[in-house]
Amino acid sequence: MSENLIPCEVVIERLFAYLDRELDESTRAEIDRHLHRCHDCFSRKEFETRLREKVMASSTEKAPDHLRRRVEALLAPR
Ligand SMILES: [Zn+2]
């Protein structure tokens, strides 16, 4: 490979910031470039994207009552 790509570890490390769009434009472009060339990181990104969509979708649904009571009991001060 003649092009200088940033290493996979850097992409993985910044993946969440990338997905949250917290990166500056040049870092973002570097990661985009890497994702176009690296299948491993690309599928990781796809996986994270889908996972986030699922979490977002499920967090709009109400948690079951019995589960919520258990969580509240755990969090309640004694
Ligand atoms: Zn990679």
PDB file of the backbone (N, CA, C, O) and the ligand in Angstrom, with CONECT records:
HET     ZN  A 101       1
ATOM      1  N   MET A   1       0.841  -1.207   0.000  1.00  0.00           N
ATOM      2  CA  MET A   1       0.000   0.000   0.000  1.00  0.00           C
ATOM      3  C   MET A   1       0.876   1.257   0.000  1.00  0.00           C
ATOM      4  O   MET A   1       1.701   1.438   0.896  1.00  0.00           O
ATOM      5  N   SER A   2       0.707   2.088  -0.960  1.00  0.00           N
ATOM      6  CA  SER A   2       1.568   3.267  -1.055  1.00  0.00           C
ATOM      7  C   SER A   2       1.023   4.433  -0.241  1.00  0.00           C
ATOM      8  O   SER A   2       1.780   5.284   0.226  1.00  0.00           O
ATOM      9  N   GLU A   3      -0.285   4.466  -0.076  1.00  0.00           N
ATOM     10  CA  GLU A   3      -0.892   5.561   0.649  1.00  0.00           C
ATOM     11  C   GLU A   3      -0.673   5.427   2.147  1.00  0.00           C
ATOM     12  O   GLU A   3      -0.627   4.314   2.673  1.00  0.00           O
ATOM     13  N   ASN A   4      -0.541   6.535   2.825  1.00  0.00           N
ATOM     14  CA  ASN A   4      -0.407   6.493   4.268  1.00  0.00           C
ATOM     15  C   ASN A   4      -1.771   6.551   4.937  1.00  0.00           C
ATOM     16  O   ASN A   4      -2.415   7.598   5.007  1.00  0.00           O
ATOM     17  N   LEU A   5      -2.179   5.409   5.418  1.00  0.00           N
ATOM     18  CA  LEU A   5      -3.442   5.382   6.146  1.00  0.00           C
ATOM     19  C   LEU A   5      -3.143   5.367   7.639  1.00  0.00           C
ATOM     20  O   LEU A   5      -2.105   4.870   8.076  1.00  0.00           O
ATOM     21  N   ILE A   6      -4.060   5.913   8.399  1.00  0.00           N
ATOM     22  CA  ILE A   6      -3.886   5.832   9.840  1.00  0.00           C
ATOM     23  C   ILE A   6      -4.123   4.386  10.262  1.00  0.00           C
ATOM     24  O   ILE A   6      -4.907   3.683   9.624  1.00  0.00           O
ATOM     25  N   PRO A   7      -3.463   3.929  11.324  1.00  0.00           N
ATOM     26  CA  PRO A   7      -3.614   2.520  11.718  1.00  0.00           C
ATOM     27  C   PRO A   7      -5.011   2.181  12.239  1.00  0.00           C
ATOM     28  O   PRO A   7      -5.741   3.051  12.714  1.00  0.00           O
ATOM     29  N   CYS A   8      -5.365   0.910  12.142  1.00  0.00           N
ATOM     30  CA  CYS A   8      -6.681   0.438  12.582  1.00  0.00           C
ATOM     31  C   CYS A   8      -6.961   0.818  14.038  1.00  0.00           C
ATOM     32  O   CYS A   8      -8.084   1.183  14.387  1.00  0.00           O
ATOM     33  N   GLU A   9      -5.934   0.730  14.880  1.00  0.00           N
ATOM     34  CA  GLU A   9      -6.143   1.027  16.308  1.00  0.00           C
ATOM     35  C   GLU A   9      -6.661   2.446  16.498  1.00  0.00           C
ATOM     36  O   GLU A   9      -7.507   2.701  17.356  1.00  0.00           O
ATOM     37  N   VAL A  10      -6.151   3.352  15.700  1.00  0.00           N
ATOM     38  CA  VAL A  10      -6.582   4.749  15.814  1.00  0.00           C
ATOM     39  C   VAL A  10      -8.035   4.891  15.387  1.00  0.00           C
ATOM     40  O   VAL A  10      -8.808   5.632  15.993  1.00  0.00           O
ATOM     41  N   VAL A  11      -8.391   4.167  14.333  1.00  0.00           N
ATOM     42  CA  VAL A  11      -9.772   4.223  13.852  1.00  0.00           C
ATOM     43  C   VAL A  11     -10.722   3.688  14.923  1.00  0.00           C
ATOM     44  O   VAL A  11     -11.762   4.284  15.205  1.00  0.00           O
ATOM     45  N   ILE A  12     -10.346   2.555  15.510  1.00  0.00           N
ATOM     46  CA  ILE A  12     -11.191   1.927  16.531  1.00  0.00           C
ATOM     47  C   ILE A  12     -11.315   2.841  17.743  1.00  0.00           C
ATOM     48  O   ILE A  12     -12.391   3.005  18.319  1.00  0.00           O
ATOM     49  N   GLU A  13     -10.189   3.428  18.108  1.00  0.00           N
ATOM     50  CA  GLU A  13     -10.163   4.325  19.259  1.00  0.00           C
ATOM     51  C   GLU A  13     -11.083   5.530  19.066  1.00  0.00           C
ATOM     52  O   GLU A  13     -11.676   6.032  20.021  1.00  0.00           O
ATOM     53  N   ARG A  14     -11.191   5.983  17.828  1.00  0.00           N
ATOM     54  CA  ARG A  14     -11.964   7.200  17.558  1.00  0.00           C
ATOM     55  C   ARG A  14     -13.336   6.925  16.965  1.00  0.00           C
ATOM     56  O   ARG A  14     -14.066   7.840  16.583  1.00  0.00           O
ATOM     57  N   LEU A  15     -13.665   5.643  16.899  1.00  0.00           N
ATOM     58  CA  LEU A  15     -14.911   5.275  16.224  1.00  0.00           C
ATOM     59  C   LEU A  15     -16.135   5.929  16.860  1.00  0.00           C
ATOM     60  O   LEU A  15     -17.026   6.394  16.149  1.00  0.00           O
ATOM     61  N   PHE A  16     -16.186   5.969  18.180  1.00  0.00           N
ATOM     62  CA  PHE A  16     -17.353   6.544  18.852  1.00  0.00           C
ATOM     63  C   PHE A  16     -17.437   8.045  18.614  1.00  0.00           C
ATOM     64  O   PHE A  16     -18.514   8.590  18.373  1.00  0.00           O
ATOM     65  N   ALA A  17     -16.312   8.688  18.686  1.00  0.00           N
ATOM     66  CA  ALA A  17     -16.284  10.124  18.405  1.00  0.00           C
ATOM     67  C   ALA A  17     -16.673  10.377  16.952  1.00  0.00           C
ATOM     68  O   ALA A  17     -17.347  11.357  16.634  1.00  0.00           O
ATOM     69  N   TYR A  18     -16.234   9.476  16.082  1.00  0.00           N
ATOM     70  CA  TYR A  18     -16.584   9.578  14.669  1.00  0.00           C
ATOM     71  C   TYR A  18     -18.097   9.468  14.493  1.00  0.00           C
ATOM     72  O   TYR A  18     -18.710  10.274  13.793  1.00  0.00           O
ATOM     73  N   LEU A  19     -18.684   8.474  15.129  1.00  0.00           N
ATOM     74  CA  LEU A  19     -20.127   8.262  15.008  1.00  0.00           C
ATOM     75  C   LEU A  19     -20.916   9.387  15.664  1.00  0.00           C
ATOM     76  O   LEU A  19     -22.018   9.719  15.229  1.00  0.00           O
ATOM     77  N   ASP A  20     -20.345   9.971  16.714  1.00  0.00           N
ATOM     78  CA  ASP A  20     -21.003  11.102  17.380  1.00  0.00           C
ATOM     79  C   ASP A  20     -20.725  12.427  16.686  1.00  0.00           C
ATOM     80  O   ASP A  20     -21.204  13.479  17.109  1.00  0.00           O
ATOM     81  N   ARG A  21     -19.945  12.360  15.617  1.00  0.00           N
ATOM     82  CA  ARG A  21     -19.554  13.554  14.857  1.00  0.00           C
ATOM     83  C   ARG A  21     -18.858  14.594  15.718  1.00  0.00           C
ATOM     84  O   ARG A  21     -19.116  15.793  15.614  1.00  0.00           O
ATOM     85  N   GLU A  22     -17.974  14.105  16.565  1.00  0.00           N
ATOM     86  CA  GLU A  22     -17.246  15.006  17.454  1.00  0.00           C
ATOM     87  C   GLU A  22     -15.846  15.318  16.940  1.00  0.00           C
ATOM     88  O   GLU A  22     -15.089  16.044  17.585  1.00  0.00           O
ATOM     89  N   LEU A  23     -15.507  14.768  15.779  1.00  0.00           N
ATOM     90  CA  LEU A  23     -14.152  14.949  15.271  1.00  0.00           C
ATOM     91  C   LEU A  23     -14.070  16.157  14.345  1.00  0.00           C
ATOM     92  O   LEU A  23     -15.052  16.558  13.720  1.00  0.00           O
ATOM     93  N   ASP A  24     -12.881  16.717  14.278  1.00  0.00           N
ATOM     94  CA  ASP A  24     -12.696  17.800  13.319  1.00  0.00           C
ATOM     95  C   ASP A  24     -12.635  17.205  11.913  1.00  0.00           C
ATOM     96  O   ASP A  24     -12.482  15.995  11.740  1.00  0.00           O
ATOM     97  N   GLU A  25     -12.756  18.068  10.928  1.00  0.00           N
ATOM     98  CA  GLU A  25     -12.941  17.615   9.559  1.00  0.00           C
ATOM     99  C   GLU A  25     -11.785  16.775   9.025  1.00  0.00           C
ATOM    100  O   GLU A  25     -12.002  15.802   8.302  1.00  0.00           O
ATOM    101  N   SER A  26     -10.558  17.150   9.381  1.00  0.00           N
ATOM    102  CA  SER A  26      -9.413  16.420   8.826  1.00  0.00           C
ATOM    103  C   SER A  26      -9.301  15.022   9.429  1.00  0.00           C
ATOM    104  O   SER A  26      -8.969  14.069   8.725  1.00  0.00           O
ATOM    105  N   THR A  27      -9.575  14.895  10.722  1.00  0.00           N
ATOM    106  CA  THR A  27      -9.549  13.572  11.353  1.00  0.00           C
ATOM    107  C   THR A  27     -10.645  12.693  10.776  1.00  0.00           C
ATOM    108  O   THR A  27     -10.447  11.506  10.513  1.00  0.00           O
ATOM    109  N   ARG A  28     -11.792  13.301  10.589  1.00  0.00           N
ATOM    110  CA  ARG A  28     -12.930  12.607  10.010  1.00  0.00           C
ATOM    111  C   ARG A  28     -12.611  12.092   8.610  1.00  0.00           C
ATOM    112  O   ARG A  28     -12.948  10.963   8.255  1.00  0.00           O
ATOM    113  N   ALA A  29     -11.956  12.941   7.826  1.00  0.00           N
ATOM    114  CA  ALA A  29     -11.575  12.563   6.466  1.00  0.00           C
ATOM    115  C   ALA A  29     -10.572  11.410   6.477  1.00  0.00           C
ATOM    116  O   ALA A  29     -10.649  10.506   5.644  1.00  0.00           O
ATOM    117  N   GLU A  30      -9.636  11.443   7.420  1.00  0.00           N
ATOM    118  CA  GLU A  30      -8.658  10.366   7.566  1.00  0.00           C
ATOM    119  C   GLU A  30      -9.357   9.041   7.844  1.00  0.00           C
ATOM    120  O   GLU A  30      -9.025   8.012   7.256  1.00  0.00           O
ATOM    121  N   ILE A  31     -10.315   9.086   8.735  1.00  0.00           N
ATOM    122  CA  ILE A  31     -11.038   7.873   9.099  1.00  0.00           C
ATOM    123  C   ILE A  31     -11.893   7.398   7.925  1.00  0.00           C
ATOM    124  O   ILE A  31     -11.970   6.199   7.656  1.00  0.00           O
ATOM    125  N   ASP A  32     -12.526   8.325   7.237  1.00  0.00           N
ATOM    126  CA  ASP A  32     -13.296   7.965   6.043  1.00  0.00           C
ATOM    127  C   ASP A  32     -12.422   7.236   5.033  1.00  0.00           C
ATOM    128  O   ASP A  32     -12.819   6.225   4.454  1.00  0.00           O
ATOM    129  N   ARG A  33     -11.228   7.772   4.837  1.00  0.00           N
ATOM    130  CA  ARG A  33     -10.290   7.195   3.875  1.00  0.00           C
ATOM    131  C   ARG A  33      -9.921   5.768   4.298  1.00  0.00           C
ATOM    132  O   ARG A  33      -9.862   4.855   3.475  1.00  0.00           O
ATOM    133  N   HIS A  34      -9.681   5.606   5.577  1.00  0.00           N
ATOM    134  CA  HIS A  34      -9.339   4.289   6.103  1.00  0.00           C
ATOM    135  C   HIS A  34     -10.509   3.315   5.905  1.00  0.00           C
ATOM    136  O   HIS A  34     -10.321   2.171   5.489  1.00  0.00           O
ATOM    137  N   LEU A  35     -11.703   3.791   6.209  1.00  0.00           N
ATOM    138  CA  LEU A  35     -12.885   2.919   6.113  1.00  0.00           C
ATOM    139  C   LEU A  35     -13.147   2.462   4.681  1.00  0.00           C
ATOM    140  O   LEU A  35     -13.688   1.378   4.457  1.00  0.00           O
ATOM    141  N   HIS A  36     -12.767   3.280   3.731  1.00  0.00           N
ATOM    142  CA  HIS A  36     -12.945   2.894   2.332  1.00  0.00           C
ATOM    143  C   HIS A  36     -12.002   1.781   1.911  1.00  0.00           C
ATOM    144  O   HIS A  36     -12.291   1.009   0.998  1.00  0.00           O
ATOM    145  N   ARG A  37     -10.853   1.716   2.607  1.00  0.00           N
ATOM    146  CA  ARG A  37      -9.834   0.736   2.232  1.00  0.00           C
ATOM    147  C   ARG A  37      -9.841  -0.499   3.123  1.00  0.00           C
ATOM    148  O   ARG A  37      -9.416  -1.573   2.697  1.00  0.00           O
ATOM    149  N   CYS A  38     -10.317  -0.357   4.347  1.00  0.00           N
ATOM    150  CA  CYS A  38     -10.156  -1.429   5.319  1.00  0.00           C
ATOM    151  C   CYS A  38     -11.506  -2.068   5.631  1.00  0.00           C
ATOM    152  O   CYS A  38     -12.389  -1.454   6.231  1.00  0.00           O
ATOM    153  N   HIS A  39     -11.630  -3.305   5.209  1.00  0.00           N
ATOM    154  CA  HIS A  39     -12.913  -3.976   5.387  1.00  0.00           C
ATOM    155  C   HIS A  39     -13.225  -4.246   6.854  1.00  0.00           C
ATOM    156  O   HIS A  39     -14.377  -4.144   7.274  1.00  0.00           O
ATOM    157  N   ASP A  40     -12.199  -4.591   7.635  1.00  0.00           N
ATOM    158  CA  ASP A  40     -12.409  -4.884   9.058  1.00  0.00           C
ATOM    159  C   ASP A  40     -13.025  -3.705   9.791  1.00  0.00           C
ATOM    160  O   ASP A  40     -14.013  -3.851  10.510  1.00  0.00           O
ATOM    161  N   CYS A  41     -12.436  -2.552   9.602  1.00  0.00           N
ATOM    162  CA  CYS A  41     -12.931  -1.369  10.294  1.00  0.00           C
ATOM    163  C   CYS A  41     -14.277  -0.947   9.748  1.00  0.00           C
ATOM    164  O   CYS A  41     -15.123  -0.434  10.481  1.00  0.00           O
ATOM    165  N   PHE A  42     -14.472  -1.166   8.456  1.00  0.00           N
ATOM    166  CA  PHE A  42     -15.750  -0.804   7.866  1.00  0.00           C
ATOM    167  C   PHE A  42     -16.875  -1.634   8.477  1.00  0.00           C
ATOM    168  O   PHE A  42     -17.927  -1.093   8.819  1.00  0.00           O
ATOM    169  N   SER A  43     -16.662  -2.941   8.616  1.00  0.00           N
ATOM    170  CA  SER A  43     -17.732  -3.758   9.186  1.00  0.00           C
ATOM    171  C   SER A  43     -17.927  -3.452  10.666  1.00  0.00           C
ATOM    172  O   SER A  43     -19.040  -3.550  11.184  1.00  0.00           O
ATOM    173  N   ARG A  44     -16.857  -3.087  11.336  1.00  0.00           N
ATOM    174  CA  ARG A  44     -16.991  -2.673  12.734  1.00  0.00           C
ATOM    175  C   ARG A  44     -17.846  -1.411  12.853  1.00  0.00           C
ATOM    176  O   ARG A  44     -18.695  -1.291  13.736  1.00  0.00           O
ATOM    177  N   LYS A  45     -17.598  -0.491  11.951  1.00  0.00           N
ATOM    178  CA  LYS A  45     -18.367   0.752  11.949  1.00  0.00           C
ATOM    179  C   LYS A  45     -19.841   0.462  11.654  1.00  0.00           C
ATOM    180  O   LYS A  45     -20.736   1.011  12.296  1.00  0.00           O
ATOM    181  N   GLU A  46     -20.075  -0.410  10.670  1.00  0.00           N
ATOM    182  CA  GLU A  46     -21.449  -0.770  10.331  1.00  0.00           C
ATOM    183  C   GLU A  46     -22.163  -1.410  11.511  1.00  0.00           C
ATOM    184  O   GLU A  46     -23.330  -1.131  11.788  1.00  0.00           O
ATOM    185  N   PHE A  47     -21.424  -2.280  12.201  1.00  0.00           N
ATOM    186  CA  PHE A  47     -21.973  -2.956  13.366  1.00  0.00           C
ATOM    187  C   PHE A  47     -22.360  -1.943  14.443  1.00  0.00           C
ATOM    188  O   PHE A  47     -23.462  -1.999  14.989  1.00  0.00           O
ATOM    189  N   GLU A  48     -21.459  -1.030  14.742  1.00  0.00           N
ATOM    190  CA  GLU A  48     -21.724  -0.006  15.761  1.00  0.00           C
ATOM    191  C   GLU A  48     -22.900   0.882  15.372  1.00  0.00           C
ATOM    192  O   GLU A  48     -23.719   1.248  16.214  1.00  0.00           O
ATOM    193  N   THR A  49     -22.974   1.222  14.089  1.00  0.00           N
ATOM    194  CA  THR A  49     -24.067   2.059  13.611  1.00  0.00           C
ATOM    195  C   THR A  49     -25.403   1.375  13.827  1.00  0.00           C
ATOM    196  O   THR A  49     -26.361   1.990  14.294  1.00  0.00           O
ATOM    197  N   ARG A  50     -25.458   0.086  13.479  1.00  0.00           N
ATOM    198  CA  ARG A  50     -26.710  -0.656  13.655  1.00  0.00           C
ATOM    199  C   ARG A  50     -27.065  -0.828  15.108  1.00  0.00           C
ATOM    200  O   ARG A  50     -28.230  -0.729  15.494  1.00  0.00           O
ATOM    201  N   LEU A  51     -26.054  -1.085  15.912  1.00  0.00           N
ATOM    202  CA  LEU A  51     -26.270  -1.247  17.351  1.00  0.00           C
ATOM    203  C   LEU A  51     -26.865   0.026  17.938  1.00  0.00           C
ATOM    204  O   LEU A  51     -27.797  -0.024  18.741  1.00  0.00           O
ATOM    205  N   ARG A  52     -26.321   1.159  17.532  1.00  0.00           N
ATOM    206  CA  ARG A  52     -26.830   2.440  18.017  1.00  0.00           C
ATOM    207  C   ARG A  52     -28.264   2.681  17.601  1.00  0.00           C
ATOM    208  O   ARG A  52     -29.076   3.176  18.383  1.00  0.00           O
ATOM    209  N   GLU A  53     -28.574   2.325  16.355  1.00  0.00           N
ATOM    210  CA  GLU A  53     -29.948   2.486  15.877  1.00  0.00           C
ATOM    211  C   GLU A  53     -30.903   1.655  16.718  1.00  0.00           C
ATOM    212  O   GLU A  53     -32.002   2.095  17.054  1.00  0.00           O
ATOM    213  N   LYS A  54     -30.468   0.446  17.050  1.00  0.00           N
ATOM    214  CA  LYS A  54     -31.289  -0.444  17.875  1.00  0.00           C
ATOM    215  C   LYS A  54     -31.493   0.134  19.262  1.00  0.00           C
ATOM    216  O   LYS A  54     -32.612   0.151  19.775  1.00  0.00           O
ATOM    217  N   VAL A  55     -30.426   0.603  19.863  1.00  0.00           N
ATOM    218  CA  VAL A  55     -30.500   1.160  21.212  1.00  0.00           C
ATOM    219  C   VAL A  55     -31.415   2.385  21.227  1.00  0.00           C
ATOM    220  O   VAL A  55     -32.234   2.551  22.130  1.00  0.00           O
ATOM    221  N   MET A  56     -31.262   3.229  20.223  1.00  0.00           N
ATOM    222  CA  MET A  56     -32.100   4.422  20.122  1.00  0.00           C
ATOM    223  C   MET A  56     -33.569   4.027  19.993  1.00  0.00           C
ATOM    224  O   MET A  56     -34.439   4.603  20.646  1.00  0.00           O
ATOM    225  N   ALA A  57     -33.831   3.031  19.137  1.00  0.00           N
ATOM    226  CA  ALA A  57     -35.205   2.594  18.915  1.00  0.00           C
ATOM    227  C   ALA A  57     -35.798   2.002  20.180  1.00  0.00           C
ATOM    228  O   ALA A  57     -36.963   2.244  20.496  1.00  0.00           O
ATOM    229  N   SER A  58     -34.996   1.222  20.913  1.00  0.00           N
ATOM    230  CA  SER A  58     -35.535   0.548  22.087  1.00  0.00           C
ATOM    231  C   SER A  58     -35.660   1.490  23.280  1.00  0.00           C
ATOM    232  O   SER A  58     -36.477   1.248  24.169  1.00  0.00           O
ATOM    233  N   SER A  59     -34.868   2.556  23.315  1.00  0.00           N
ATOM    234  CA  SER A  59     -34.937   3.459  24.465  1.00  0.00           C
ATOM    235  C   SER A  59     -36.196   4.322  24.423  1.00  0.00           C
ATOM    236  O   SER A  59     -36.565   4.931  25.427  1.00  0.00           O
ATOM    237  N   THR A  60     -36.853   4.376  23.271  1.00  0.00           N
ATOM    238  CA  THR A  60     -38.106   5.121  23.202  1.00  0.00           C
ATOM    239  C   THR A  60     -39.269   4.272  23.719  1.00  0.00           C
ATOM    240  O   THR A  60     -40.332   4.794  24.056  1.00  0.00           O
ATOM    241  N   GLU A  61     -39.050   2.946  23.777  1.00  0.00           N
ATOM    242  CA  GLU A  61     -40.077   2.083  24.341  1.00  0.00           C
ATOM    243  C   GLU A  61     -39.965   2.103  25.855  1.00  0.00           C
ATOM    244  O   GLU A  61     -38.888   2.331  26.406  1.00  0.00           O
ATOM    245  N   LYS A  62     -41.067   1.868  26.509  1.00  0.00           N
ATOM    246  CA  LYS A  62     -41.064   1.880  27.969  1.00  0.00           C
ATOM    247  C   LYS A  62     -40.442   0.600  28.509  1.00  0.00           C
ATOM    248  O   LYS A  62     -40.706  -0.489  28.000  1.00  0.00           O
ATOM    249  N   ALA A  63     -39.632   0.734  29.522  1.00  0.00           N
ATOM    250  CA  ALA A  63     -39.080  -0.448  30.168  1.00  0.00           C
ATOM    251  C   ALA A  63     -40.204  -1.168  30.907  1.00  0.00           C
ATOM    252  O   ALA A  63     -41.095  -0.526  31.464  1.00  0.00           O
ATOM    253  N   PRO A  64     -40.162  -2.498  30.913  1.00  0.00           N
ATOM    254  CA  PRO A  64     -41.220  -3.229  31.626  1.00  0.00           C
ATOM    255  C   PRO A  64     -41.253  -2.831  33.108  1.00  0.00           C
ATOM    256  O   PRO A  64     -40.209  -2.607  33.721  1.00  0.00           O
ATOM    257  N   ASP A  65     -42.451  -2.748  33.670  1.00  0.00           N
ATOM    258  CA  ASP A  65     -42.622  -2.270  35.043  1.00  0.00           C
ATOM    259  C   ASP A  65     -41.806  -3.033  36.071  1.00  0.00           C
ATOM    260  O   ASP A  65     -41.144  -2.432  36.916  1.00  0.00           O
ATOM    261  N   HIS A  66     -41.852  -4.362  35.999  1.00  0.00           N
ATOM    262  CA  HIS A  66     -41.138  -5.133  37.017  1.00  0.00           C
ATOM    263  C   HIS A  66     -39.638  -4.871  36.961  1.00  0.00           C
ATOM    264  O   HIS A  66     -38.952  -4.853  37.983  1.00  0.00           O
ATOM    265  N   LEU A  67     -39.152  -4.669  35.751  1.00  0.00           N
ATOM    266  CA  LEU A  67     -37.728  -4.401  35.589  1.00  0.00           C
ATOM    267  C   LEU A  67     -37.378  -3.032  36.158  1.00  0.00           C
ATOM    268  O   LEU A  67     -36.351  -2.862  36.815  1.00  0.00           O
ATOM    269  N   ARG A  68     -38.252  -2.052  35.895  1.00  0.00           N
ATOM    270  CA  ARG A  68     -38.001  -0.701  36.379  1.00  0.00           C
ATOM    271  C   ARG A  68     -38.014  -0.649  37.899  1.00  0.00           C
ATOM    272  O   ARG A  68     -37.195   0.035  38.513  1.00  0.00           O
ATOM    273  N   ARG A  69     -38.960  -1.384  38.507  1.00  0.00           N
ATOM    274  CA  ARG A  69     -39.021  -1.414  39.974  1.00  0.00           C
ATOM    275  C   ARG A  69     -37.764  -2.020  40.563  1.00  0.00           C
ATOM    276  O   ARG A  69     -37.262  -1.561  41.589  1.00  0.00           O
ATOM    277  N   ARG A  70     -37.257  -3.061  39.905  1.00  0.00           N
ATOM    278  CA  ARG A  70     -36.021  -3.687  40.394  1.00  0.00           C
ATOM    279  C   ARG A  70     -34.859  -2.714  40.327  1.00  0.00           C
ATOM    280  O   ARG A  70     -34.045  -2.637  41.247  1.00  0.00           O
ATOM    281  N   VAL A  71     -34.790  -1.976  39.238  1.00  0.00           N
ATOM    282  CA  VAL A  71     -33.701  -1.013  39.075  1.00  0.00           C
ATOM    283  C   VAL A  71     -33.833   0.094  40.113  1.00  0.00           C
ATOM    284  O   VAL A  71     -32.846   0.526  40.709  1.00  0.00           O
ATOM    285  N   GLU A  72     -35.066   0.545  40.320  1.00  0.00           N
ATOM    286  CA  GLU A  72     -35.294   1.610  41.313  1.00  0.00           C
ATOM    287  C   GLU A  72     -34.924   1.132  42.707  1.00  0.00           C
ATOM    288  O   GLU A  72     -34.343   1.885  43.488  1.00  0.00           O
ATOM    289  N   ALA A  73     -35.254  -0.111  43.024  1.00  0.00           N
ATOM    290  CA  ALA A  73     -34.903  -0.682  44.325  1.00  0.00           C
ATOM    291  C   ALA A  73     -33.394  -0.736  44.515  1.00  0.00           C
ATOM    292  O   ALA A  73     -32.878  -0.486  45.604  1.00  0.00           O
ATOM    293  N   LEU A  74     -32.708  -1.064  43.444  1.00  0.00           N
ATOM    294  CA  LEU A  74     -31.253  -1.143  43.510  1.00  0.00           C
ATOM    295  C   LEU A  74     -30.623   0.221  43.717  1.00  0.00           C
ATOM    296  O   LEU A  74     -29.595   0.359  44.380  1.00  0.00           O
ATOM    297  N   LEU A  75     -31.269   1.235  43.128  1.00  0.00           N
ATOM    298  CA  LEU A  75     -30.692   2.574  43.191  1.00  0.00           C
ATOM    299  C   LEU A  75     -31.111   3.338  44.449  1.00  0.00           C
ATOM    300  O   LEU A  75     -30.475   4.320  44.832  1.00  0.00           O
ATOM    301  N   ALA A  76     -32.185   2.875  45.082  1.00  0.00           N
ATOM    302  CA  ALA A  76     -32.709   3.599  46.243  1.00  0.00           C
ATOM    303  C   ALA A  76     -31.727   3.541  47.413  1.00  0.00           C
ATOM    304  O   ALA A  76     -31.148   2.492  47.695  1.00  0.00           O
ATOM    305  N   PRO A  77     -31.545   4.684  48.096  1.00  0.00           N
ATOM    306  CA  PRO A  77     -30.651   4.682  49.261  1.00  0.00           C
ATOM    307  C   PRO A  77     -31.299   3.932  50.427  1.00  0.00           C
ATOM    308  O   PRO A  77     -32.520   3.934  50.577  1.00  0.00           O
ATOM    309  N   ARG A  78     -30.473   3.297  51.239  1.00  0.00           N
ATOM    310  CA  ARG A  78     -30.995   2.532  52.363  1.00  0.00           C
ATOM    311  C   ARG A  78     -30.731   3.247  53.678  1.00  0.00           C
ATOM    312  O   ARG A  78     -31.103   2.747  54.739  1.00  0.00           O
TER     313      ARG A  78
HETATM  314 ZN    ZN A 101      -8.705  -0.802   9.647  1.00  0.00          ZN2+
END
